[in-house]
């Protein structure tokens, strides 16, 4: 079963740019009522 829903998509950067805290891009999907549905991160290279 599948259905189509509307979500809010955001991208942000996190991290300090050090070895201990590399800068990462964060992809998030939010419901229309403000609940976080999904979060994934990738390290910038």
Phi, psi and omega in degrees: 000142177216155175212157179259132179229158175270136178225166174255126182253131178230154173231139176213166176249140176229156177110162183258353181084018177254171177298322181286333183220073181294153177288131181230149172263134185247125177254126181231147172240130182239147173285164180295340178262015170090014179265133178290124182262320186208143174217133177220151180227150175229141178278136174289138179237000000 
